């Protein structure tokens, strides 16, 4: 059995963390492209509203209330998708939480809870997806949303960084195992740079003030577009946003220097100097329903790098351009001898 990417209007897609931020933006964008949706999060009121909104615009969406840290609840998402649509083609593991805290000030219970959502949620979702996709005609695609912090961990978001690094490592090992067994399942890892979603407003803080994602921030719609691109073509690992890619390169070339710069700059850059919100979404559903930070679309609106990497023709053109430039330089060097 071989993997086959389907057009979006022929797909059934599962999205976790679908009641806010990246998940909600992706759901709305996918619905407009004709995708049949299975939306999951802990917030039933918002999920119901989103499904009604999509249905009112002519789309198809159902929801499942689930905590992705609980395997049986994630399995119920897959079961519901199979019962209602006959199966699913793409599974997006997007649910995530954040805690702003020094590692030595982070209670173990909260540290474990963050991993239950960010890491074990991906494991549970991937296992449920693989179990179904192995035998589904055309197989399927798993898209795991990690973070640039999987490559470049930072203080104050130490636990979050560790969970996203675990997501990346798990996803890559899973990909290799699926290749070994010749399973018709593709695995994509997306690593967004800072994105202008409400994640920091939902996050718990032990800093004495509200945390924030370090700027510059990108428009959440760029990530949603990348997710839909990965649902239609082979994308292995993709960093979303030029700042994230430059950070990866800098970290690889000068790790000691980056250690010092980040250690000095990040704790302050991740402080909003505002009092923490009275509630968060670590153990209970948060104040969901918003895609954008502070309720309005914001952030860098375009990412040429992400657009090129997300589209086969553009990526191929860039590759040919690099080869052509290298050929010209080599030819000039040969002629000058």
C-alpha positions in Angstrom: 0.0 0.0 0.0 1.4 3.4 -1.0 0.8 6.8 0.5 -1.1 9.3 -1.6 -1.7 12.9 -0.9 -5.3 13.9 -1.7 -6.7 17.4 -2.6 -8.0 19.2 0.4 -11.6 18.9 -0.7 -11.3 15.2 -0.6 -9.7 15.0 2.9 -10.9 14.4 6.4 -8.7 16.2 8.9 -8.4 15.9 12.7 -7.1 19.0 14.5 -6.3 19.1 18.2 -6.1 22.3 20.1 -8.8 23.6 17.7 -10.5 26.1 20.0 -7.9 28.9 19.7 -4.7 30.2 18.0 -3.1 28.0 15.3 -5.7 25.2 15.6 -8.7 27.5 15.1 -7.0 29.4 12.3 -6.2 26.2 10.5 -9.8 24.8 11.0 -11.4 27.9 9.5 -8.9 28.0 6.6 -9.3 24.2 5.9 -13.1 24.4 6.0 -13.1 27.1 3.3 -11.0 24.6 1.2 -13.6 21.9 1.5 -11.9 19.8 4.2 -14.2 17.7 6.4 -13.1 18.4 10.0 -12.9 16.7 13.3 -12.0 19.4 15.9 -10.8 18.5 19.4 -10.0 20.5 22.5 -11.1 20.7 26.2 -13.5 23.6 25.5 -16.9 22.3 24.4 -18.6 25.6 24.2 -16.1 27.1 21.8 -15.9 23.8 19.7 -19.7 23.8 19.3 -19.6 27.5 18.2 -16.9 26.9 15.7 -18.7 23.9 14.2 -21.9 25.9 13.9 -20.0 28.7 12.3 -18.4 26.3 9.7 -21.7 24.6 9.0 -23.3 28.0 8.5 -20.7 28.7 5.8 -21.4 25.5 4.0 -18.6 23.5 5.5 -18.5 20.2 7.5 -17.2 19.9 11.0 -17.8 17.8 14.1 -16.1 18.1 17.5 -14.9 15.8 20.3 -14.2 17.2 23.8 -10.8 15.6 24.7 -7.8 16.2 26.9 -4.9 15.0 24.7 -2.9 14.0 27.7 -5.4 11.2 28.2 -4.9 8.3 25.8 -8.4 7.0 26.0 -9.8 10.5 25.1 -7.5 10.8 22.1 -8.5 7.3 20.9 -12.1 8.6 21.2 -11.3 11.3 18.7 -10.2 8.7 16.1 -13.2 6.5 16.8 -15.6 9.4 16.3 -13.9 10.4 13.0 -14.1 6.9 11.7 -17.8 6.5 12.8 -18.8 9.8 11.2 -16.7 10.1 8.1 -15.4 6.6 7.6 -11.8 7.6 8.5 -9.4 10.4 8.3 -6.5 11.4 6.0 -4.6 14.0 8.0 -4.1 14.3 11.8 -2.7 17.6 13.1 -1.2 17.4 16.6 -1.4 21.0 17.7 -2.6 21.2 21.3 -0.1 22.9 23.6 0.3 24.8 26.8 3.0 27.1 28.1 4.5 28.0 31.5 6.7 31.0 32.1 9.0 30.0 34.9 12.6 29.4 35.9 13.1 25.6 36.0 14.1 25.6 39.6 10.8 27.4 40.5 8.5 25.2 38.4 6.5 22.7 40.5 6.9 19.1 39.4 3.2 18.7 39.0 3.0 21.5 36.6 6.1 20.4 34.7 4.5 16.9 34.2 1.2 18.4 33.2 2.9 20.5 30.5 4.5 17.3 29.1 1.2 15.5 29.3 -0.2 18.0 26.8 2.7 19.0 24.7 4.6 15.7 24.4 2.2 12.9 25.4 -0.6 14.6 23.4 1.5 14.2 20.3 2.4 10.6 21.1 -1.3 9.6 21.8 -2.4 11.4 18.6 0.3 9.9 16.4 -0.4 6.4 17.7 -4.1 6.7 17.0 -3.4 8.1 13.6 -0.9 5.4 12.6 -3.2 2.6 13.8 -5.8 3.9 11.4 -3.6 5.0 8.5 -1.7 1.8 8.1 -4.7 0.1 6.6 -6.4 3.1 5.0 -6.3 3.3 1.2 -3.7 6.0 0.4 -2.5 6.0 4.0 -2.3 9.4 5.6 -0.3 12.3 7.0 0.6 13.3 10.6 1.5 16.9 11.2 3.1 17.6 14.5 3.4 21.2 15.6 6.6 21.7 17.6 8.4 25.0 17.9 11.6 26.8 17.0 12.4 26.1 20.7 12.8 22.5 19.8 16.1 23.7 18.1 16.9 26.7 20.3 15.8 26.2 24.0 15.4 29.4 26.0 15.2 30.2 29.7 11.9 31.0 31.3 10.4 28.7 28.7 12.7 25.8 29.6 10.0 23.2 30.2 8.2 24.2 27.0 11.4 24.1 25.1 12.1 20.6 26.4 8.7 19.3 25.5 9.0 20.6 21.9 12.5 19.1 21.5 10.9 15.8 22.6 8.1 16.2 20.0 10.7 16.7 17.3 12.8 13.7 18.4 9.8 11.5 18.7 8.4 12.5 15.3 11.7 11.9 13.5 12.1 8.4 15.2 8.5 7.6 14.3 9.1 8.6 10.7 12.1 6.3 10.4 10.2 3.4 11.9 7.3 3.9 9.5 9.8 4.0 6.6 11.4 0.8 7.8 8.0 -1.0 7.8 7.0 0.6 4.5 3.9 2.0 6.1 1.9 4.5 3.9 2.1 7.2 6.6 4.0 10.5 6.3 5.2 12.6 9.3 5.8 16.3 9.1 7.3 18.5 11.9 6.5 22.2 11.9 8.6 24.5 14.0 6.9 28.0 14.2 8.9 31.0 15.2 7.2 33.5 17.5 3.5 33.6 16.5 0.9 36.3 17.4 -1.6 33.9 19.0 -3.1 34.1 22.5 -0.9 31.4 23.9 0.9 33.7 26.3 -2.5 35.0 27.6 -3.4 31.4 28.4 -0.1 30.6 30.0 0.7 30.1 33.6 3.4 32.4 35.0 5.7 32.1 38.0 7.5 35.4 37.2 5.3 37.7 39.2 3.9 39.2 35.9 2.4 38.0 32.7 4.7 36.3 30.2 4.9 37.0 26.5 6.4 35.4 23.4 9.6 37.2 22.4 9.1 39.4 19.3 9.2 39.7 16.4 6.0 37.7 15.9 4.5 36.3 12.7 0.9 36.2 11.6 -0.8 33.0 12.7 -2.2 32.5 9.2 1.3 31.8 7.9 1.3 28.7 10.1 -2.2 27.6 9.1 -1.2 27.9 5.5 1.9 25.8 6.1 -0.2 23.1 7.8 -2.5 22.9 4.8 0.5 22.8 2.5 2.0 19.8 4.4 -1.4 18.1 4.1 -1.0 18.1 0.3 2.7 17.5 -0.4 5.7 16.0 1.2 7.2 18.3 3.8 9.7 16.7 6.2 10.6 19.4 8.8 9.7 23.1 8.2 10.7 26.1 10.3 8.0 28.7 9.9 9.4 32.2 9.7 12.8 33.6 8.8 13.7 34.6 12.4 13.4 31.1 13.5 15.6 29.8 10.7 18.2 32.4 11.3 18.2 31.5 15.0 18.7 27.8 14.1 21.7 28.7 11.9 23.2 31.0 14.6 22.8 28.4 17.3 24.5 25.8 15.1 27.4 28.1 14.1 28.1 29.8 17.4 26.4 28.0 20.3 28.5 29.5 23.1 27.8 33.0 21.9 24.1 32.3 21.6 24.1 30.9 25.1 25.3 34.2 26.5 23.1 36.4 24.3 20.0 34.4 25.1 20.8 34.0 28.8 21.1 37.8 29.0 18.2 38.9 26.8 15.4 36.4 27.0 14.3 36.6 30.6 13.6 40.3 30.2 12.2 40.0 26.6 9.6 37.5 27.8 8.1 39.8 30.4 5.1 42.0 29.7 5.3 43.9 33.0 1.6 43.3 33.4 -0.1 41.4 36.2 -0.8 37.7 35.4 -4.3 36.7 34.4 -6.4 35.2 37.2 -6.7 31.9 35.3 -4.8 29.8 32.7 -5.3 26.7 30.7 -2.8 24.4 32.3 -5.2 22.1 34.1 -8.6 23.4 32.8 -9.9 24.9 29.5 -8.8 28.5 29.0 -10.6 31.5 27.7 -10.7 30.2 24.1 -12.3 31.3 20.9 -9.6 33.8 19.8 -7.1 33.2 16.9 -5.1 36.4 17.4 -3.2 37.9 20.2 -5.4 40.6 21.9 -8.2 39.8 19.5 -6.8 41.5 16.4 -4.8 40.2 13.5 -1.1 41.1 14.0 2.4 40.0 13.3 4.6 39.9 10.3 2.1 39.1 7.5 4.5 37.3 5.1 7.3 34.8 5.2 9.0 34.2 1.8 11.1 31.4 3.2 8.1 29.5 4.5 6.2 30.1 1.3 9.1 28.7 -0.8 9.6 25.7 1.5 5.8 25.0 1.5 5.4 24.8 -2.3 7.1 22.3 -4.5 7.5 24.5 -7.6 9.0 27.4 -5.6 11.3 25.2 -3.7 12.5 23.5 -6.9 13.0 26.8 -8.5 15.1 28.0 -5.5 17.2 24.8 -5.7 17.8 25.3 -9.4 18.7 28.9 -8.8 21.3 27.9 -6.1 22.8 25.3 -8.5 22.9 27.9 -11.3 24.7 30.5 -9.2 27.1 27.9 -7.9 27.8 26.8 -11.5 28.5 30.4 -12.6 30.9 31.0 -9.6 32.8 27.7 -10.3 33.0 28.6 -14.0 34.4 32.0 -13.3 36.9 30.5 -10.9 38.1 28.0 -13.5 38.4 30.7 -16.2 40.4 32.9 -13.9 43.2 30.3 -13.4 
